[in-house]
Amino acid sequence: MDIRTGTSTETWHMDEHAAEVFLAAEHLGHCIQVPAHTTIYRQTEQGSTFFFVVRGRVQVEILQEDGSEFILELMGPRSLFGEGSALANMPRMSTASTLEPCTLIKFDYSVIKKSFPEHIEFATALMEVAAMKQCVLGLRIQFLAMPKSDLRIVELLNRLANLYGAKDAEGTRIHIPLTHELIAALTGTSRVTVTRTITKLKSEGVVMTKGRYFWVKSKNS
């Protein structure tokens, strides 16, 4: 897999239309301001609420039986999280917490489902986004199951560049700070493996770093 081609597993973006639908449906929920490093919900809790990210970043992680934590996803603006357990009326499978101050729209599925007949577009967008996220999660699981940890790291950087990247003279800058520890937690690898892989990618000229920020370089960079 060549990180410069952008051909890693398909990443999911909520398109502009779907995002506008959720923003326009704010009156069906509540817009809330959440400080940094705040737990929004915890794994195993029962909950009927789900959230649309207007501003900020949220970390979704799973506490495993051995006590270790696995970071499932980083959710930025135009992301939806918590909808799986809310729609299925099941306990939370993960814990969600803010990485920075966030503006969120909080929806309660037990309340808004009664208004679906009058808000068909919102109901359709919710179902389509939930289904697409399941597809993307399935693709992520395939990559996490790969025995080659370097491929998992490449997939992560490509996905984050697609989700949170902006092109500049150096390539595509990932606009979220990344430590080697965080990359290891997101890919199920060790910090040593991450450091070795990043060093190799930098020597090949396919990534560049400045502090905690990464650039994914195109073939022509």
JOFENQUI-V501231 format. One record per residue. N is the residue number from 1. PHI is phi in radians with two decimals (NA if undefined). OMEGA is omega in radians with two decimals (NA if undefined). NEAR is the number of other C-alpha atoms within 12 Angstrom. Layout:
# JOFENQUI-V501231
[[N/PHI/OMEGA/NEAR] [N/PHI/OMEGA/NEAR]]
This chain:
# JOFENQUI-V501231
[[1/NA/-3.14/18] [2/-1.77/-3.08/24] [3/-1.10/-3.08/35] [4/-1.37/-3.11/28] [5/-1.49/-3.09/21] [6/1.20/-3.06/28] [7/-1.82/3.05/20] [8/-1.30/-3.08/27] [9/-0.93/-3.10/30] [10/-1.00/3.10/24] [11/-1.78/-3.04/27] [12/-1.88/2.97/31] [13/-2.03/2.92/25] [14/-1.31/-3.08/30] [15/-1.22/-3.06/18] [16/-1.05/-3.11/14] [17/-1.12/-3.14/17] [18/-1.09/3.13/26] [19/-1.08/3.12/26] [20/-1.13/3.10/19] [21/-1.10/-3.13/25] [22/-1.19/3.11/38] [23/-1.13/-3.13/31] [24/-1.22/-3.12/21] [25/-1.64/-3.13/29] [26/-0.95/-3.11/25] [27/-1.17/3.08/18] [28/-1.46/3.13/27] [29/-2.33/-3.13/25] [30/-2.48/3.05/23] [31/-1.47/-3.07/23] [32/-2.25/3.05/20] [33/-1.83/-3.07/21] [34/-2.11/3.13/26] [35/-1.11/3.09/20] [36/-1.12/3.06/20] [37/1.05/3.10/17] [38/-1.97/3.08/20] [39/-1.37/-3.13/22] [40/-1.54/3.00/32] [41/-2.69/-3.08/31] [42/-2.03/3.09/23] [43/-0.99/3.12/24] [44/1.44/3.09/18] [45/-1.18/3.01/20] [46/-1.51/-3.14/22] [47/-2.79/3.12/30] [48/-1.86/-3.09/27] [49/-1.72/3.00/34] [50/-2.47/-2.89/36] [51/-2.40/3.02/45] [52/-1.94/-3.10/41] [53/-1.51/3.05/36] [54/-1.56/-3.12/30] [55/-2.60/3.09/28] [56/1.77/-3.13/29] [57/-2.32/3.14/35] [58/-2.18/3.08/41] [59/-1.79/3.11/38] [60/-1.97/-3.06/33] [61/-2.39/-3.14/31] [62/-2.08/3.06/27] [63/-1.53/-3.09/21] [64/-1.55/-3.03/17] [65/-1.06/-3.13/8] [66/-1.43/3.12/8] [67/1.63/3.13/8] [68/-1.38/-3.13/12] [69/-1.93/3.08/23] [70/-2.02/3.13/29] [71/-1.38/-3.10/29] [72/-1.38/-3.07/32] [73/-2.89/2.95/35] [74/-1.91/-3.07/36] [75/-1.87/3.12/37] [76/-1.87/3.12/36] [77/-0.95/-3.11/30] [78/1.22/3.07/33] [79/-1.90/3.09/41] [80/-2.10/3.09/44] [81/-2.52/3.13/45] [82/1.53/-3.05/46] [83/-1.29/-3.09/34] [84/-1.05/-3.13/30] [85/-1.20/-3.14/29] [86/-1.14/-3.12/31] [87/-1.21/-3.09/28] [88/-1.53/-3.10/20] [89/0.98/-3.13/21] [90/-2.17/3.10/19] [91/-1.06/3.11/22] [92/-1.06/3.11/30] [93/-1.59/-3.07/28] [94/-2.64/3.04/32] [95/-1.94/3.12/33] [96/-2.07/3.12/35] [97/-2.52/-3.09/34] [98/-1.41/3.06/29] [99/-1.65/-3.14/26] [100/-2.70/3.11/25] [101/-0.98/-3.04/22] [102/-2.21/2.92/31] [103/-1.91/-3.06/29] [104/-2.21/2.93/37] [105/-1.81/-3.09/33] [106/-1.73/3.11/36] [107/-1.98/3.06/34] [108/-1.96/-3.05/27] [109/-1.07/-3.13/29] [110/-1.10/3.14/21] [111/-1.65/-2.99/18] [112/-1.27/-3.13/28] [113/-1.11/3.11/24] [114/-1.22/-3.11/14] [115/-1.72/-3.10/19] [116/-0.99/3.14/20] [117/-1.00/3.13/12] [118/-1.60/-3.10/14] [119/-2.33/-3.08/20] [120/-1.05/-3.09/17] [121/-1.09/3.12/21] [122/-1.15/3.13/30] [123/-1.05/3.14/25] [124/-1.13/3.14/20] [125/-1.07/3.14/27] [126/-1.09/-3.13/36] [127/-1.15/-3.12/23] [128/-1.18/3.13/20] [129/-1.15/3.12/31] [130/-1.06/3.14/28] [131/-1.16/-3.14/20] [132/-1.12/3.12/23] [133/-1.12/3.08/27] [134/-1.13/3.11/19] [135/-1.12/-3.14/18] [136/-1.13/3.10/24] [137/-1.07/3.10/21] [138/-1.07/3.10/18] [139/-1.15/3.10/23] [140/-1.09/3.13/29] [141/-1.07/3.09/21] [142/-1.04/-3.14/20] [143/-1.23/3.12/28] [144/-1.16/3.12/29] [145/-1.42/-3.14/16] [146/-1.12/3.12/19] [147/-1.22/-3.12/14] [148/-1.53/-3.07/20] [149/-1.17/-3.14/29] [150/-1.12/3.10/33] [151/-1.20/3.10/31] [152/-1.16/3.13/36] [153/-1.19/3.10/41] [154/-1.08/3.13/38] [155/-1.06/-3.14/36] [156/-1.10/-3.11/45] [157/-1.10/3.07/49] [158/-1.07/-3.08/36] [159/-1.17/3.13/33] [160/-1.19/3.08/38] [161/-1.14/3.11/37] [162/-1.22/-3.08/30] [163/-1.40/-2.97/29] [164/-2.20/-3.07/33] [165/-1.72/3.03/26] [166/-2.46/-3.09/20] [167/-1.32/2.99/19] [168/-2.51/-3.05/15] [169/-1.14/-3.09/14] [170/-1.59/-3.07/23] [171/2.43/3.08/26] [172/-1.94/-3.11/35] [173/-1.51/3.07/31] [174/-1.41/-3.00/32] [175/-1.51/2.96/27] [176/-2.35/-3.14/30] [177/-1.23/-3.11/26] [178/-2.25/2.97/28] [179/-1.76/3.10/20] [180/-1.12/3.10/29] [181/-1.13/3.14/22] [182/-1.17/3.11/29] [183/-1.08/3.11/38] [184/-1.09/-3.14/32] [185/-1.17/-3.13/32] [186/-1.36/-3.07/37] [187/-2.02/3.14/37] [188/1.18/3.13/34] [189/-2.12/3.11/30] [190/-1.66/3.12/21] [191/-1.10/3.12/22] [192/-1.08/3.12/16] [193/-1.11/3.12/24] [194/-1.07/-3.13/32] [195/-1.05/3.13/22] [196/-1.10/-3.11/19] [197/-1.18/3.14/28] [198/-1.11/3.10/35] [199/-1.04/3.14/19] [200/-1.16/-3.14/18] [201/-1.11/3.11/27] [202/-1.19/3.13/21] [203/-1.16/3.11/13] [204/-1.48/3.09/18] [205/1.34/-3.10/23] [206/-1.81/2.97/32] [207/-2.38/3.07/34] [208/-2.41/3.13/29] [209/-2.26/2.97/28] [210/-2.39/-3.04/17] [211/1.11/-3.12/12] [212/-1.72/-3.11/18] [213/-1.89/-3.09/24] [214/-2.00/2.94/35] [215/-2.06/2.98/39] [216/-1.67/-3.02/44] [217/-1.60/3.08/33] [218/-1.39/-3.13/26] [219/-1.04/-3.04/17] [220/-1.68/-3.10/13] [221/-1.19/NA/18]]
